[in-house]
Amino acid sequence: MAKEEAKVAGLPCELCNMPTPQVKTTTLVCDNCHYCYNKTSDKHVADATYCQFCNP
C-alpha cells in the first residue's frame, strides 16, 4: 500500500503560465519496498482564481 509522502506546488496558471500554489505532482511511497512514484496532476493548468499574479 502506497502512502502520500509530499505534494509539490507549481501548476501553471491558465492565463499567464506562472506557477500557482496548486499541486503539480504528488510523491507516493510504498510502505513495503520504499519505491517512490511521482504522480503528476490530472490537470495541465490551474484556474486563474488561484494565481497570485492574475488574482492578487
Secondary structure, 3 states (H helix, E strand, C coil): CEEEEEEEECCEECCCCCECCCEEEEEEEECCCCCEEEEECCCCCECHHHCCCCCC
